[in-house]
Amino acid sequence: MLRFEHIQYLWALAGIPLLVLLYFFVLWWKRKTARKIGDPELVKELIKNYSPKKFALKFVLILMAFAACAFAAGGLKKPQGNEQVTRNGIDVVLAIDVSKSMLAQDVKPNRLERAKLLLGKLIDRLGNHRVGLVVFAGRAYIQMPLTADQNAARLYLSSVNTDMVPTQGTVIGDALKMSYAAFAAKEKKYKAVVLISDGEDHDESAGKIAEAMAADGVVINTVGIGSPEGSNIIDEATNEIKKDTDGNTVISKLNEKELKDIAAKGNGIYQLFSNSGDVAAKLEAQLNSMGSRTITETSGSSYTHYFTWFLAAALLLLLIEMIISEKKKSSKVKTLQFVLVSLVVLLPLTGMAQQENKLIKKGNDAYNKKEYTEAAKQYRQVTDKNPANAAAQHNLGNA
C-alpha cells in the first residue's frame, strides 16, 4: 500500500491557493498597467504578439512542478513485502523515574537529564537486543513496547519529562509490574529490567515483586542517581526552589538501600551513578552475560521509493515552462534545444534510479542466502553514491 514517509511536508500544497491568487493579481496588474499606457488601440497593437493562453499554460506548469516537489518531499513509498529479520539477543525493559524529585541538581544539570543520557548510551550498546521503555512516578506506564528499532527507542527517550505522569511519588513496585507485563509470558529467561531512580519514596512491595520476577527468569538491575546528602528541587514552572506547606525547603535524598535490595532480590547488580559511560559499559557486560536466544521478527520496512520520479517530473515541467514563450509565434530552434536539454538532464537520473534498484535487489538475494558480507557490499555501493536512499541504509544496517 502506498504511503508518505514525511506526510508533514504535504502542507506545502497549501501554498497552491496562494499561487493562484498571485496569478490573478498579476493579470489584474497587467490590465491596470495597459490602461495607464494610453490609447487602447495602440496598446492592442503593441501587444498583438502576446498570448494570454501561453501565459496561463506557463503558470499551470509552474503550479504542477510545485505540487510535484511537495509530493517528492513527502516521500511516497510502497512496501516491497515483508521479510524475516533474525538476530540473537534478549529483551530489556528500561524503567526510568520521572517524579519531580528527579529534577534535583546534585547531579548536573539534573538527575533526569543525566538518567536519559545514561539510557541513551546504553541503547547504543544494546545492539541486537530488543528494548522497551517504562516511565513511572506515582503510577507506571509503558511508554514504548519492546522493539529492535533503536532509533525509535532514542526518540521516545528524548521525549521523557516529569509531566508525563500526573500522580507524584516513586512507586517502584508498579514500575516492576509494568516492566514484567511488557515481556512475553511464555519466556522463562532472556529477560532483564534496568531501573534507574533516586528511590526516594520507600515502596515495601517492590522487594516481593522483584523476588517473584526473579523466580520467573527476569534479571533486575538498578541504578541509583543522586546523593545521600540530597539536594533541593527547582520547580520547572516557577524556576524557584520547591518548598513544603510549612515553607521549608524540600530536600530529595538518594535511597540506596531500597535499590540495592531490589537488585539483590532480582539477581541483578546495583550501581551508583557516576560516569554514564562506565555505568552503561557495566550494564552491557551484565546483560551480555545472560546469553541470548534467536529472535525472528517480520519487517515490512523494505520499500520502493518514488520521490525521484516526482523530482524528475518537476524538473521536466520547469524546463517546459522555461522554453515556452509568451509570444504567439515561437522559435523551432528553442524547441529543439529544450528536447536536447531534457534528455541530457533526465536520462542520467532515470538510469541512476534503475541502477540503485538493481544493486538493492542483488543485496536482497544475497541476504536471503545468508551471504551477509556480499549483501552489505551491494547495499554500500548504493549508499556511497546516494546516502539518502533509505532502503539501502536500512538493509545495510541489517546485513
URSUL-V146528 format. One line per field, one symbol per residue. ss: DSSP state (H for helix, E for strand, - for the rest). phi: phi as a letter, one per 40 degrees, with the letter a starting at -180 (. if undefined). burial: + if it has 24 or more other C-alpha atoms within 12 Angstrom, else -. A space follows every 50 residues. Layout:
ss: ???
phi: ???
burial: ???
This chain:
ss: -EEE--HHHHHHHHHHHHHHHHHHHHHHHHHHHHHHH--HHHHHHH---E -HHHHHHHHHHHHHHHHHHHHHHH-EEEE---EEEEEEE-EEEEEEE--H HHHE------HHHHHHHHHHHHHHH----EEEEEEE---EEEEEEEE--H HHHHHHHH-------------HHHHHHHHHH---------EEEEEEE--- ----HHHHHHHHHHH--EEEEEEE------EEEE------E-E-----E- EE---HHHHHHHHHH----EEE---HHHHHHHHHHHHH----EEEEEEE- --EEE-HHHHHHHHHHHHHHHHH---E----HHHHHHHHHHHHHHHHHHH HHHHHHHHHHHHHHHHHH---HHHHHHHHHHHHHH----HHHHHHHHH-
phi: .caccbccccccccccdcccccccccdcccccccccciddccccccbccc bdccccccccccccccccccccccgcabcchcbcbbababbbbcbbcbcc cccdbcbccaccccccccccccdcccfcccbbbbbaacbbbccacdaccc ccccccccccacccbccchbccdccccccccccccccbagbabbbbacfc ccbcccccccccccccgccbbbbcbhbccgacbccccbgbccbcccgccc bbbcbcdcccccccccfbbbbccbbccccccccdccccccgabcbbbcbb ccbcbbccccccccccccccccccccccbbcccccccccccccccccccc cccccccccccccccccccgcccccccccccccccbdcccccccccccc
burial: ---++-------+--+---------------------------------- ----+--++-+++++++++++++++++-------+---++++++++++++ +++++++--+++++++++++++++++++++++++++++++++++++++++ --++-++--+++-++---+++++++++++++++-----++++++++++++ +++--++++++-++-++++++++++++--+++++------++-------- +++++++++++++++++++++++--+--++-+++-+++-+---------- +++++++++++++++++++++++++------------+---+---+--+- --+--++-++++++--+-------+++++++++-----++++++++-++
